[in-house]
Amino acid sequence: MYSASFSPQFDWNTQIGNQLLHLKLSLKSLHDGLEVIDFSKMSFTPPLLAIHYASMINESSYIPKISGLNFYLETISFPYCISPRSKSECELLLNSYLDKSYVPIIKFDLSSLADGPRIREMLLSHVFATIRTITNLPTNYFTAISYMVSELIDNMVEHSGQKHGYLAFQYYSENGFMDICLADRGAGLLGSYQNYVGERDFSAITNHLEAVDSAVKGRSTKPIPEDRGYGIATSRRILTQGLGGTFVYLTGNALLINEELSNFGFESRGIIVVVRIPIRQFNKEFNWTDFVE
Amino acid sequence: MDMRNTKFIDFKELDSIKSRSAIRSFFEFSADIDAVVVDFAKITFLSRTAAHEMLVLQNNLSSQGMDISFLNVSASVNAMLELVKNSLGKEKKVGFRFVKLLTFEDDKKYEDYLLQL
C-alpha cells in the first residue's frame, strides 16, 4: 500500500554518490497517488535532486500538494521552474543571479517546430552566459562545456518525445567544482530504440543497460547513422579525460558513471545527467578539440 | 545572381546555435529560392550537431542546384564545421566508447560503490 505523503530528507552533502542514493530511495516513494510532498526536511537540495523532483512534479499526471519549501528552493523557482520566452524576460529573470552560485531551474521547450527552437536557443544562450559569469570561465572551458551540454540537450530534443527538458546548476566555489544537471521524463534511451521505425534492427536492445551501451557505442536511431551517435561518448570524453570531471547518466535502471555501467535497482523515467566539472584551476593549454573524433 | 531569389539568413538575435532543429528552422523557405547566403557574424558558438545539420543542408541544397554560401565565419565556428567535415564517413573510435559493466553481490556492496563518488 503506497503512502499518500512523502517527506524526503537530505542534509548538506556534495558527494554525487550520496545524492544518487537519496534519488534511488525516493523512487520507492514517488508514485502517481501521492497527495503531498513535504520538502521541509531537505536542508540542502543539490541540482541533481532539485531537477529530479522538479521534473517528476512537472511531468506527473497528478500534481501533489507541495509544502515545506525553504528560501533556497523558492529562490531556484522549485518546483515549477522558469521558462522565459523572450530576451527581455531572460534578462529580467536571470540577471539577478549573476552574483549567486546557482541559477533557477530552467524548464525549456524541446519542440522542433515553429518558434520552439529559436526560443530554446535564446534561453539556453542566456543560461550559459550566466553560468560563465558566475564561474568566471575562460573561453576554452566555456566552449568545451557548451559543446557537451549542447550535445546532451540535442539528444533530448531528438529523442525524448516530451515537451520539456530541465536544467539545474550549482557552483561550489569552496570545493572547486560545478554541477550542471539535465533531465527529461521522456522515452529514455531504451524507449528511443523501441520506438524507432525504420530499416535498422534494434531488436537486440531489450533493457536499459543494453540501451546505454549501444548509445555510447554510437548506434543511433537518427537518419544517416554513420554520421551521428557522437553525443554521449564525446561529451563523456571531453569531461572525464579533458577536464577531469565526472559524467553521470541515469536512464531507467541503467546508471553510467564515467565508463562504468551498473543496474541502479530502481527505474527512473526518462534521463537524468550530471556533468561535474572541476574548476579550481584552469588549464590554459586545454583544447576541447583534442578529445573529439 | 538574381537578388530577388536570394534568401539571407543571419539567425536573428541568436549568438549561438546548439541544435539541429534550430538550424532547420531557419531553412524553411519557398521553392523559388535559388541562392542562400548564411551570415554567421553574430554566431560565436555552433554545436557539433548544429554544424552537422548545416553541412547536410548545404549538401542537399547544392545537389538541388541551389547556390549556398557562408559569410563571416569565426575561427571557432569554422573549427567546428571542419571537425564535422573531417569526421564524415569515418569509423567511430572504439577507445572513445568503452563501457564496463559492473555487477554487485548485494545492495550493500552497491551502496559502498556509490559512496566512493
Contacts between the chains, C-beta under 8 A, distances in Angstrom:
chain1	res1	chain2	res2	distance
A	15	B	115	7.2
A	15	B	117	6.1
A	16	B	117	4.5
A	17	B	113	8.0
A	17	B	114	3.9
A	17	B	115	4.6
A	17	B	116	6.4
A	17	B	117	3.6
A	18	B	114	7.9
A	18	B	115	6.8
A	20	B	114	5.3
A	20	B	117	7.4
A	21	B	111	6.4
A	21	B	114	5.7
A	21	B	115	7.3
A	87	B	13	6.2
A	111	B	21	7.8
A	112	B	20	8.0
A	112	B	21	3.6
A	112	B	24	7.3
A	112	B	25	7.8
A	116	B	21	7.4
A	117	B	19	6.2
A	117	B	21	4.4
A	117	B	22	4.0
A	117	B	24	7.5
A	117	B	25	4.5
A	118	B	12	6.8
A	118	B	14	6.9
A	118	B	22	6.7
A	118	B	25	6.2
A	120	B	19	7.1
A	120	B	22	7.3
A	121	B	14	5.1
A	121	B	16	6.9
A	121	B	17	6.1
A	121	B	18	6.1
A	121	B	19	7.0
A	121	B	22	4.8
A	122	B	13	6.6
A	122	B	14	6.2
A	124	B	18	6.1
A	125	B	14	6.7
A	125	B	15	5.8
A	125	B	16	5.0
A	125	B	18	7.9
A	128	B	16	7.5
A	143	B	45	6.6
A	143	B	76	6.5
A	146	B	16	7.0
A	146	B	18	7.3
A	146	B	45	5.3
A	146	B	47	7.2
A	147	B	47	6.5
A	147	B	48	6.6
A	149	B	18	8.0
A	150	B	18	3.7
A	150	B	19	7.1
A	150	B	45	8.0
A	150	B	47	3.6
A	150	B	48	7.5
A	150	B	49	7.1
A	150	B	50	7.6
A	151	B	47	6.5
A	151	B	48	6.2
A	151	B	49	6.3
A	153	B	18	6.4
A	153	B	19	6.8
A	154	B	18	6.7
A	154	B	19	4.6
A	154	B	20	6.3
A	154	B	47	6.7
A	154	B	49	4.5
A	154	B	50	7.8
A	157	B	19	5.4
A	157	B	20	7.5
A	157	B	21	5.8
A	158	B	20	7.0
A	209	B	101	6.9
A	212	B	99	7.3
A	213	B	99	5.0
A	213	B	101	7.6
A	216	B	97	5.3
A	216	B	99	5.2
A	217	B	92	7.5
A	217	B	97	4.6
A	217	B	99	7.4
A	218	B	92	4.6
A	218	B	97	6.3
A	224	B	56	7.2
A	226	B	89	6.8
A	227	B	52	6.3
A	227	B	56	8.0
A	227	B	87	7.6
A	227	B	88	5.6
A	227	B	89	7.4
A	228	B	52	7.6
A	229	B	92	6.9
A	230	B	48	6.4
A	230	B	87	7.7
A	230	B	92	7.5
A	231	B	48	7.9
A	231	B	49	7.1
A	233	B	92	7.5
A	233	B	96	4.7
A	233	B	97	4.9
A	234	B	48	7.3
A	234	B	96	6.9
A	237	B	96	5.5
A	246	B	117	7.0
A	256	B	99	7.3
A	257	B	117	6.6
A	259	B	98	5.3
A	259	B	99	6.1
A	259	B	100	5.4
A	260	B	99	8.0
A	260	B	100	5.2
A	260	B	102	5.3
A	261	B	99	5.1
A	261	B	100	6.7
A	261	B	101	5.1
A	261	B	102	6.8
A	262	B	101	7.5
A	262	B	102	4.5
A	262	B	103	7.4
A	262	B	104	7.1
A	262	B	110	7.1
A	262	B	113	7.4
A	263	B	103	7.5
A	265	B	107	7.1
A	265	B	110	7.1
A	289	B	79	6.6
A	289	B	83	6.5
A	292	B	48	7.5
A	292	B	83	6.4
A	293	B	87	5.5
A	293	B	90	7.3
A	293	B	92	6.4
A	293	B	93	5.5
A	293	B	96	6.2
